[in-house]
Amino acid sequence: MWADDAALDAAERRLDEWESSLADRAERAKALSATMRDLTGTARNADRTVDVTVDSTGLLIDLRLDERIRQQPAAHTARQILETTTAARADLLRQVSDAATQSMGDGPGAHAIIDSYRSRLLPDQGSNDARR
């Protein structure tokens, strides 16, 4: 099957390089997963009456309201909370984008991760690059 030992050696080297490449990718993916799991997004509205933190999935994990909030209509407060939560999710998406491109480069794998997060965190924004 092999014409000479050199061809066999070359094939073995290619297989070893391929195996090493797969192991490296798996290790980077594992590290990226751990990094992403620990990310949180935060935002504060313009008048500093609403502070929001979301976890790595975009769920609200902390909400702080300034006492001044009592002097405005509840509907206005609700809008502020929703808008600030969206801003916190955008902050999380920026962090995800940075982590993915830092770990995987600016290739299709990183873009797929970023687009997946974008579609869950900010569904109204479509599927464009988070850094635009």
Phi and psi in radians as a Rosetta constraint file:
Dihedral C 1 N 2 CA 2 C 2 CIRCULARHARMONIC -1.684 0.35
Dihedral N 2 CA 2 C 2 N 3 CIRCULARHARMONIC 2.248 0.35
Dihedral C 2 N 3 CA 3 C 3 CIRCULARHARMONIC -1.181 0.35
Dihedral N 3 CA 3 C 3 N 4 CIRCULARHARMONIC -0.606 0.35
Dihedral C 3 N 4 CA 4 C 4 CIRCULARHARMONIC -2.720 0.35
Dihedral N 4 CA 4 C 4 N 5 CIRCULARHARMONIC 2.970 0.35
Dihedral C 4 N 5 CA 5 C 5 CIRCULARHARMONIC -1.149 0.35
Dihedral N 5 CA 5 C 5 N 6 CIRCULARHARMONIC -0.538 0.35
Dihedral C 5 N 6 CA 6 C 6 CIRCULARHARMONIC -1.109 0.35
Dihedral N 6 CA 6 C 6 N 7 CIRCULARHARMONIC -0.722 0.35
Dihedral C 6 N 7 CA 7 C 7 CIRCULARHARMONIC -1.148 0.35
Dihedral N 7 CA 7 C 7 N 8 CIRCULARHARMONIC -0.686 0.35
Dihedral C 7 N 8 CA 8 C 8 CIRCULARHARMONIC -1.119 0.35
Dihedral N 8 CA 8 C 8 N 9 CIRCULARHARMONIC -0.783 0.35
Dihedral C 8 N 9 CA 9 C 9 CIRCULARHARMONIC -1.066 0.35
Dihedral N 9 CA 9 C 9 N 10 CIRCULARHARMONIC -0.731 0.35
Dihedral C 9 N 10 CA 10 C 10 CIRCULARHARMONIC -1.118 0.35
Dihedral N 10 CA 10 C 10 N 11 CIRCULARHARMONIC -0.722 0.35
Dihedral C 10 N 11 CA 11 C 11 CIRCULARHARMONIC -1.131 0.35
Dihedral N 11 CA 11 C 11 N 12 CIRCULARHARMONIC -0.715 0.35
Dihedral C 11 N 12 CA 12 C 12 CIRCULARHARMONIC -1.123 0.35
Dihedral N 12 CA 12 C 12 N 13 CIRCULARHARMONIC -0.700 0.35
Dihedral C 12 N 13 CA 13 C 13 CIRCULARHARMONIC -1.099 0.35
Dihedral N 13 CA 13 C 13 N 14 CIRCULARHARMONIC -0.745 0.35
Dihedral C 13 N 14 CA 14 C 14 CIRCULARHARMONIC -1.095 0.35
Dihedral N 14 CA 14 C 14 N 15 CIRCULARHARMONIC -0.736 0.35
Dihedral C 14 N 15 CA 15 C 15 CIRCULARHARMONIC -1.118 0.35
Dihedral N 15 CA 15 C 15 N 16 CIRCULARHARMONIC -0.741 0.35
Dihedral C 15 N 16 CA 16 C 16 CIRCULARHARMONIC -1.089 0.35
Dihedral N 16 CA 16 C 16 N 17 CIRCULARHARMONIC -0.739 0.35
Dihedral C 16 N 17 CA 17 C 17 CIRCULARHARMONIC -1.130 0.35
Dihedral N 17 CA 17 C 17 N 18 CIRCULARHARMONIC -0.710 0.35
Dihedral C 17 N 18 CA 18 C 18 CIRCULARHARMONIC -1.105 0.35
Dihedral N 18 CA 18 C 18 N 19 CIRCULARHARMONIC -0.788 0.35
Dihedral C 18 N 19 CA 19 C 19 CIRCULARHARMONIC -1.094 0.35
Dihedral N 19 CA 19 C 19 N 20 CIRCULARHARMONIC -0.752 0.35
Dihedral C 19 N 20 CA 20 C 20 CIRCULARHARMONIC -1.110 0.35
Dihedral N 20 CA 20 C 20 N 21 CIRCULARHARMONIC -0.710 0.35
Dihedral C 20 N 21 CA 21 C 21 CIRCULARHARMONIC -1.100 0.35
Dihedral N 21 CA 21 C 21 N 22 CIRCULARHARMONIC -0.738 0.35
Dihedral C 21 N 22 CA 22 C 22 CIRCULARHARMONIC -1.135 0.35
Dihedral N 22 CA 22 C 22 N 23 CIRCULARHARMONIC -0.726 0.35
Dihedral C 22 N 23 CA 23 C 23 CIRCULARHARMONIC -1.115 0.35
Dihedral N 23 CA 23 C 23 N 24 CIRCULARHARMONIC -0.703 0.35
Dihedral C 23 N 24 CA 24 C 24 CIRCULARHARMONIC -1.124 0.35
Dihedral N 24 CA 24 C 24 N 25 CIRCULARHARMONIC -0.774 0.35
Dihedral C 24 N 25 CA 25 C 25 CIRCULARHARMONIC -1.097 0.35
Dihedral N 25 CA 25 C 25 N 26 CIRCULARHARMONIC -0.721 0.35
Dihedral C 25 N 26 CA 26 C 26 CIRCULARHARMONIC -1.101 0.35
Dihedral N 26 CA 26 C 26 N 27 CIRCULARHARMONIC -0.723 0.35
Dihedral C 26 N 27 CA 27 C 27 CIRCULARHARMONIC -1.140 0.35
Dihedral N 27 CA 27 C 27 N 28 CIRCULARHARMONIC -0.745 0.35
Dihedral C 27 N 28 CA 28 C 28 CIRCULARHARMONIC -1.126 0.35
Dihedral N 28 CA 28 C 28 N 29 CIRCULARHARMONIC -0.682 0.35
Dihedral C 28 N 29 CA 29 C 29 CIRCULARHARMONIC -1.129 0.35
Dihedral N 29 CA 29 C 29 N 30 CIRCULARHARMONIC -0.700 0.35
Dihedral C 29 N 30 CA 30 C 30 CIRCULARHARMONIC -1.119 0.35
Dihedral N 30 CA 30 C 30 N 31 CIRCULARHARMONIC -0.778 0.35
Dihedral C 30 N 31 CA 31 C 31 CIRCULARHARMONIC -1.126 0.35
Dihedral N 31 CA 31 C 31 N 32 CIRCULARHARMONIC -0.729 0.35
Dihedral C 31 N 32 CA 32 C 32 CIRCULARHARMONIC -1.100 0.35
Dihedral N 32 CA 32 C 32 N 33 CIRCULARHARMONIC -0.738 0.35
Dihedral C 32 N 33 CA 33 C 33 CIRCULARHARMONIC -1.047 0.35
Dihedral N 33 CA 33 C 33 N 34 CIRCULARHARMONIC -0.766 0.35
Dihedral C 33 N 34 CA 34 C 34 CIRCULARHARMONIC -1.125 0.35
Dihedral N 34 CA 34 C 34 N 35 CIRCULARHARMONIC -0.725 0.35
Dihedral C 34 N 35 CA 35 C 35 CIRCULARHARMONIC -1.086 0.35
Dihedral N 35 CA 35 C 35 N 36 CIRCULARHARMONIC -0.813 0.35
Dihedral C 35 N 36 CA 36 C 36 CIRCULARHARMONIC -1.142 0.35
Dihedral N 36 CA 36 C 36 N 37 CIRCULARHARMONIC -0.635 0.35
Dihedral C 36 N 37 CA 37 C 37 CIRCULARHARMONIC -1.087 0.35
Dihedral N 37 CA 37 C 37 N 38 CIRCULARHARMONIC -0.510 0.35
Dihedral C 37 N 38 CA 38 C 38 CIRCULARHARMONIC -1.598 0.35
Dihedral N 38 CA 38 C 38 N 39 CIRCULARHARMONIC -0.070 0.35
Dihedral C 38 N 39 CA 39 C 39 CIRCULARHARMONIC -1.281 0.35
Dihedral N 39 CA 39 C 39 N 40 CIRCULARHARMONIC 2.558 0.35
Dihedral C 39 N 40 CA 40 C 40 CIRCULARHARMONIC -2.381 0.35
Dihedral N 40 CA 40 C 40 N 41 CIRCULARHARMONIC 2.649 0.35
Dihedral C 40 N 41 CA 41 C 41 CIRCULARHARMONIC -1.932 0.35
Dihedral N 41 CA 41 C 41 N 42 CIRCULARHARMONIC 2.487 0.35
Dihedral C 41 N 42 CA 42 C 42 CIRCULARHARMONIC -2.331 0.35
Dihedral N 42 CA 42 C 42 N 43 CIRCULARHARMONIC 2.673 0.35
Dihedral C 42 N 43 CA 43 C 43 CIRCULARHARMONIC -2.757 0.35
Dihedral N 43 CA 43 C 43 N 44 CIRCULARHARMONIC 2.702 0.35
Dihedral C 43 N 44 CA 44 C 44 CIRCULARHARMONIC -2.321 0.35
Dihedral N 44 CA 44 C 44 N 45 CIRCULARHARMONIC 2.405 0.35
Dihedral C 44 N 45 CA 45 C 45 CIRCULARHARMONIC -1.290 0.35
Dihedral N 45 CA 45 C 45 N 46 CIRCULARHARMONIC 2.987 0.35
Dihedral C 45 N 46 CA 46 C 46 CIRCULARHARMONIC -1.068 0.35
Dihedral N 46 CA 46 C 46 N 47 CIRCULARHARMONIC -0.689 0.35
Dihedral C 46 N 47 CA 47 C 47 CIRCULARHARMONIC -1.587 0.35
Dihedral N 47 CA 47 C 47 N 48 CIRCULARHARMONIC 0.156 0.35
Dihedral C 47 N 48 CA 48 C 48 CIRCULARHARMONIC 1.087 0.35
Dihedral N 48 CA 48 C 48 N 49 CIRCULARHARMONIC 0.551 0.35
Dihedral C 48 N 49 CA 49 C 49 CIRCULARHARMONIC -1.748 0.35
Dihedral N 49 CA 49 C 49 N 50 CIRCULARHARMONIC -0.249 0.35
Dihedral C 49 N 50 CA 50 C 50 CIRCULARHARMONIC -2.281 0.35
Dihedral N 50 CA 50 C 50 N 51 CIRCULARHARMONIC 2.183 0.35
Dihedral C 50 N 51 CA 51 C 51 CIRCULARHARMONIC -2.094 0.35
Dihedral N 51 CA 51 C 51 N 52 CIRCULARHARMONIC 2.296 0.35
Dihedral C 51 N 52 CA 52 C 52 CIRCULARHARMONIC -2.250 0.35
Dihedral N 52 CA 52 C 52 N 53 CIRCULARHARMONIC 2.464 0.35
Dihedral C 52 N 53 CA 53 C 53 CIRCULARHARMONIC -2.239 0.35
Dihedral N 53 CA 53 C 53 N 54 CIRCULARHARMONIC 2.336 0.35
Dihedral C 53 N 54 CA 54 C 54 CIRCULARHARMONIC -2.039 0.35
Dihedral N 54 CA 54 C 54 N 55 CIRCULARHARMONIC 2.638 0.35
Dihedral C 54 N 55 CA 55 C 55 CIRCULARHARMONIC -1.437 0.35
Dihedral N 55 CA 55 C 55 N 56 CIRCULARHARMONIC -3.029 0.35
Dihedral C 55 N 56 CA 56 C 56 CIRCULARHARMONIC -1.146 0.35
Dihedral N 56 CA 56 C 56 N 57 CIRCULARHARMONIC -0.237 0.35
Dihedral C 56 N 57 CA 57 C 57 CIRCULARHARMONIC -1.737 0.35
Dihedral N 57 CA 57 C 57 N 58 CIRCULARHARMONIC -0.036 0.35
Dihedral C 57 N 58 CA 58 C 58 CIRCULARHARMONIC 1.622 0.35
Dihedral N 58 CA 58 C 58 N 59 CIRCULARHARMONIC 0.058 0.35
Dihedral C 58 N 59 CA 59 C 59 CIRCULARHARMONIC -1.407 0.35
Dihedral N 59 CA 59 C 59 N 60 CIRCULARHARMONIC 2.478 0.35
Dihedral C 59 N 60 CA 60 C 60 CIRCULARHARMONIC -1.126 0.35
Dihedral N 60 CA 60 C 60 N 61 CIRCULARHARMONIC 2.154 0.35
Dihedral C 60 N 61 CA 61 C 61 CIRCULARHARMONIC -2.086 0.35
Dihedral N 61 CA 61 C 61 N 62 CIRCULARHARMONIC -0.225 0.35
Dihedral C 61 N 62 CA 62 C 62 CIRCULARHARMONIC -2.683 0.35
Dihedral N 62 CA 62 C 62 N 63 CIRCULARHARMONIC 2.378 0.35
Dihedral C 62 N 63 CA 63 C 63 CIRCULARHARMONIC -2.419 0.35
Dihedral N 63 CA 63 C 63 N 64 CIRCULARHARMONIC 2.141 0.35
Dihedral C 63 N 64 CA 64 C 64 CIRCULARHARMONIC -2.147 0.35
Dihedral N 64 CA 64 C 64 N 65 CIRCULARHARMONIC 2.246 0.35
Dihedral C 64 N 65 CA 65 C 65 CIRCULARHARMONIC -2.041 0.35
Dihedral N 65 CA 65 C 65 N 66 CIRCULARHARMONIC 2.287 0.35
Dihedral C 65 N 66 CA 66 C 66 CIRCULARHARMONIC -1.272 0.35
Dihedral N 66 CA 66 C 66 N 67 CIRCULARHARMONIC 2.642 0.35
Dihedral C 66 N 67 CA 67 C 67 CIRCULARHARMONIC -1.027 0.35
Dihedral N 67 CA 67 C 67 N 68 CIRCULARHARMONIC -0.456 0.35
Dihedral C 67 N 68 CA 68 C 68 CIRCULARHARMONIC -1.064 0.35
Dihedral N 68 CA 68 C 68 N 69 CIRCULARHARMONIC -0.314 0.35
Dihedral C 68 N 69 CA 69 C 69 CIRCULARHARMONIC -1.070 0.35
Dihedral N 69 CA 69 C 69 N 70 CIRCULARHARMONIC -0.473 0.35
Dihedral C 69 N 70 CA 70 C 70 CIRCULARHARMONIC -1.151 0.35
Dihedral N 70 CA 70 C 70 N 71 CIRCULARHARMONIC -0.314 0.35
Dihedral C 70 N 71 CA 71 C 71 CIRCULARHARMONIC -1.686 0.35
Dihedral N 71 CA 71 C 71 N 72 CIRCULARHARMONIC 0.282 0.35
Dihedral C 71 N 72 CA 72 C 72 CIRCULARHARMONIC -2.293 0.35
Dihedral N 72 CA 72 C 72 N 73 CIRCULARHARMONIC 2.796 0.35
Dihedral C 72 N 73 CA 73 C 73 CIRCULARHARMONIC -1.092 0.35
Dihedral N 73 CA 73 C 73 N 74 CIRCULARHARMONIC 2.556 0.35
Dihedral C 73 N 74 CA 74 C 74 CIRCULARHARMONIC -1.033 0.35
Dihedral N 74 CA 74 C 74 N 75 CIRCULARHARMONIC -0.654 0.35
Dihedral C 74 N 75 CA 75 C 75 CIRCULARHARMONIC -1.088 0.35
Dihedral N 75 CA 75 C 75 N 76 CIRCULARHARMONIC -0.662 0.35
Dihedral C 75 N 76 CA 76 C 76 CIRCULARHARMONIC -1.162 0.35
Dihedral N 76 CA 76 C 76 N 77 CIRCULARHARMONIC -0.742 0.35
Dihedral C 76 N 77 CA 77 C 77 CIRCULARHARMONIC -1.075 0.35
Dihedral N 77 CA 77 C 77 N 78 CIRCULARHARMONIC -0.757 0.35
Dihedral C 77 N 78 CA 78 C 78 CIRCULARHARMONIC -1.045 0.35
Dihedral N 78 CA 78 C 78 N 79 CIRCULARHARMONIC -0.785 0.35
Dihedral C 78 N 79 CA 79 C 79 CIRCULARHARMONIC -1.060 0.35
Dihedral N 79 CA 79 C 79 N 80 CIRCULARHARMONIC -0.748 0.35
Dihedral C 79 N 80 CA 80 C 80 CIRCULARHARMONIC -1.067 0.35
Dihedral N 80 CA 80 C 80 N 81 CIRCULARHARMONIC -0.731 0.35
Dihedral C 80 N 81 CA 81 C 81 CIRCULARHARMONIC -1.112 0.35
Dihedral N 81 CA 81 C 81 N 82 CIRCULARHARMONIC -0.800 0.35
Dihedral C 81 N 82 CA 82 C 82 CIRCULARHARMONIC -1.113 0.35
Dihedral N 82 CA 82 C 82 N 83 CIRCULARHARMONIC -0.778 0.35
Dihedral C 82 N 83 CA 83 C 83 CIRCULARHARMONIC -1.127 0.35
Dihedral N 83 CA 83 C 83 N 84 CIRCULARHARMONIC -0.700 0.35
Dihedral C 83 N 84 CA 84 C 84 CIRCULARHARMONIC -1.243 0.35
Dihedral N 84 CA 84 C 84 N 85 CIRCULARHARMONIC -0.593 0.35
Dihedral C 84 N 85 CA 85 C 85 CIRCULARHARMONIC -1.129 0.35
Dihedral N 85 CA 85 C 85 N 86 CIRCULARHARMONIC -0.716 0.35
Dihedral C 85 N 86 CA 86 C 86 CIRCULARHARMONIC -1.080 0.35
Dihedral N 86 CA 86 C 86 N 87 CIRCULARHARMONIC -0.710 0.35
Dihedral C 86 N 87 CA 87 C 87 CIRCULARHARMONIC -1.139 0.35
Dihedral N 87 CA 87 C 87 N 88 CIRCULARHARMONIC -0.653 0.35
Dihedral C 87 N 88 CA 88 C 88 CIRCULARHARMONIC -1.165 0.35
Dihedral N 88 CA 88 C 88 N 89 CIRCULARHARMONIC -0.657 0.35
Dihedral C 88 N 89 CA 89 C 89 CIRCULARHARMONIC -1.169 0.35
Dihedral N 89 CA 89 C 89 N 90 CIRCULARHARMONIC -0.643 0.35
Dihedral C 89 N 90 CA 90 C 90 CIRCULARHARMONIC -1.134 0.35
Dihedral N 90 CA 90 C 90 N 91 CIRCULARHARMONIC -0.670 0.35
Dihedral C 90 N 91 CA 91 C 91 CIRCULARHARMONIC -1.085 0.35
Dihedral N 91 CA 91 C 91 N 92 CIRCULARHARMONIC -0.761 0.35
Dihedral C 91 N 92 CA 92 C 92 CIRCULARHARMONIC -1.060 0.35
Dihedral N 92 CA 92 C 92 N 93 CIRCULARHARMONIC -0.759 0.35
Dihedral C 92 N 93 CA 93 C 93 CIRCULARHARMONIC -1.083 0.35
Dihedral N 93 CA 93 C 93 N 94 CIRCULARHARMONIC -0.688 0.35
Dihedral C 93 N 94 CA 94 C 94 CIRCULARHARMONIC -1.064 0.35
Dihedral N 94 CA 94 C 94 N 95 CIRCULARHARMONIC -0.726 0.35
Dihedral C 94 N 95 CA 95 C 95 CIRCULARHARMONIC -1.170 0.35
Dihedral N 95 CA 95 C 95 N 96 CIRCULARHARMONIC -0.720 0.35
Dihedral C 95 N 96 CA 96 C 96 CIRCULARHARMONIC -1.061 0.35
Dihedral N 96 CA 96 C 96 N 97 CIRCULARHARMONIC -0.784 0.35
Dihedral C 96 N 97 CA 97 C 97 CIRCULARHARMONIC -1.037 0.35
Dihedral N 97 CA 97 C 97 N 98 CIRCULARHARMONIC -0.815 0.35
Dihedral C 97 N 98 CA 98 C 98 CIRCULARHARMONIC -1.074 0.35
Dihedral N 98 CA 98 C 98 N 99 CIRCULARHARMONIC -0.805 0.35
Dihedral C 98 N 99 CA 99 C 99 CIRCULARHARMONIC -1.124 0.35
Dihedral N 99 CA 99 C 99 N 100 CIRCULARHARMONIC -0.743 0.35
Dihedral C 99 N 100 CA 100 C 100 CIRCULARHARMONIC -1.157 0.35
Dihedral N 100 CA 100 C 100 N 101 CIRCULARHARMONIC -0.796 0.35
Dihedral C 100 N 101 CA 101 C 101 CIRCULARHARMONIC -1.247 0.35
Dihedral N 101 CA 101 C 101 N 102 CIRCULARHARMONIC -0.552 0.35
Dihedral C 101 N 102 CA 102 C 102 CIRCULARHARMONIC -1.173 0.35
Dihedral N 102 CA 102 C 102 N 103 CIRCULARHARMONIC -0.674 0.35
Dihedral C 102 N 103 CA 103 C 103 CIRCULARHARMONIC -1.421 0.35
Dihedral N 103 CA 103 C 103 N 104 CIRCULARHARMONIC -0.683 0.35
Dihedral C 103 N 104 CA 104 C 104 CIRCULARHARMONIC -1.983 0.35
Dihedral N 104 CA 104 C 104 N 105 CIRCULARHARMONIC -0.075 0.35
Dihedral C 104 N 105 CA 105 C 105 CIRCULARHARMONIC 1.454 0.35
Dihedral N 105 CA 105 C 105 N 106 CIRCULARHARMONIC -3.043 0.35
Dihedral C 105 N 106 CA 106 C 106 CIRCULARHARMONIC -1.693 0.35
Dihedral N 106 CA 106 C 106 N 107 CIRCULARHARMONIC 0.790 0.35
Dihedral C 106 N 107 CA 107 C 107 CIRCULARHARMONIC -1.808 0.35
Dihedral N 107 CA 107 C 107 N 108 CIRCULARHARMONIC -3.016 0.35
Dihedral C 107 N 108 CA 108 C 108 CIRCULARHARMONIC -1.118 0.35
Dihedral N 108 CA 108 C 108 N 109 CIRCULARHARMONIC -0.569 0.35
Dihedral C 108 N 109 CA 109 C 109 CIRCULARHARMONIC -1.110 0.35
Dihedral N 109 CA 109 C 109 N 110 CIRCULARHARMONIC -0.814 0.35
Dihedral C 109 N 110 CA 110 C 110 CIRCULARHARMONIC -1.110 0.35
Dihedral N 110 CA 110 C 110 N 111 CIRCULARHARMONIC -0.740 0.35
Dihedral C 110 N 111 CA 111 C 111 CIRCULARHARMONIC -1.108 0.35
Dihedral N 111 CA 111 C 111 N 112 CIRCULARHARMONIC -0.634 0.35
Dihedral C 111 N 112 CA 112 C 112 CIRCULARHARMONIC -1.137 0.35
Dihedral N 112 CA 112 C 112 N 113 CIRCULARHARMONIC -0.728 0.35
Dihedral C 112 N 113 CA 113 C 113 CIRCULARHARMONIC -1.114 0.35
Dihedral N 113 CA 113 C 113 N 114 CIRCULARHARMONIC -0.832 0.35
Dihedral C 113 N 114 CA 114 C 114 CIRCULARHARMONIC -1.068 0.35
Dihedral N 114 CA 114 C 114 N 115 CIRCULARHARMONIC -0.785 0.35
Dihedral C 114 N 115 CA 115 C 115 CIRCULARHARMONIC -1.122 0.35
Dihedral N 115 CA 115 C 115 N 116 CIRCULARHARMONIC -0.631 0.35
Dihedral C 115 N 116 CA 116 C 116 CIRCULARHARMONIC -1.111 0.35
Dihedral N 116 CA 116 C 116 N 117 CIRCULARHARMONIC -0.812 0.35
Dihedral C 116 N 117 CA 117 C 117 CIRCULARHARMONIC -1.122 0.35
Dihedral N 117 CA 117 C 117 N 118 CIRCULARHARMONIC -0.744 0.35
Dihedral C 117 N 118 CA 118 C 118 CIRCULARHARMONIC -1.040 0.35
Dihedral N 118 CA 118 C 118 N 119 CIRCULARHARMONIC -0.761 0.35
Dihedral C 118 N 119 CA 119 C 119 CIRCULARHARMONIC -1.143 0.35
Dihedral N 119 CA 119 C 119 N 120 CIRCULARHARMONIC -0.493 0.35
Dihedral C 119 N 120 CA 120 C 120 CIRCULARHARMONIC -1.513 0.35
Dihedral N 120 CA 120 C 120 N 121 CIRCULARHARMONIC -0.667 0.35
Dihedral C 120 N 121 CA 121 C 121 CIRCULARHARMONIC -1.467 0.35
Dihedral N 121 CA 121 C 121 N 122 CIRCULARHARMONIC -0.715 0.35
Dihedral C 121 N 122 CA 122 C 122 CIRCULARHARMONIC -2.342 0.35
Dihedral N 122 CA 122 C 122 N 123 CIRCULARHARMONIC 1.185 0.35
Dihedral C 122 N 123 CA 123 C 123 CIRCULARHARMONIC -1.052 0.35
Dihedral N 123 CA 123 C 123 N 124 CIRCULARHARMONIC -0.404 0.35
Dihedral C 123 N 124 CA 124 C 124 CIRCULARHARMONIC -1.351 0.35
Dihedral N 124 CA 124 C 124 N 125 CIRCULARHARMONIC -0.171 0.35
Dihedral C 124 N 125 CA 125 C 125 CIRCULARHARMONIC -1.613 0.35
Dihedral N 125 CA 125 C 125 N 126 CIRCULARHARMONIC -0.051 0.35
Dihedral C 125 N 126 CA 126 C 126 CIRCULARHARMONIC 1.317 0.35
Dihedral N 126 CA 126 C 126 N 127 CIRCULARHARMONIC -2.739 0.35
Dihedral C 126 N 127 CA 127 C 127 CIRCULARHARMONIC -2.120 0.35
Dihedral N 127 CA 127 C 127 N 128 CIRCULARHARMONIC 0.912 0.35
Dihedral C 127 N 128 CA 128 C 128 CIRCULARHARMONIC -1.797 0.35
Dihedral N 128 CA 128 C 128 N 129 CIRCULARHARMONIC 2.928 0.35
Dihedral C 128 N 129 CA 129 C 129 CIRCULARHARMONIC -1.077 0.35
Dihedral N 129 CA 129 C 129 N 130 CIRCULARHARMONIC 2.279 0.35
Dihedral C 129 N 130 CA 130 C 130 CIRCULARHARMONIC -1.115 0.35
Dihedral N 130 CA 130 C 130 N 131 CIRCULARHARMONIC -0.352 0.35
Dihedral C 130 N 131 CA 131 C 131 CIRCULARHARMONIC -1.545 0.35
Dihedral N 131 CA 131 C 131 N 132 CIRCULARHARMONIC -0.024 0.35
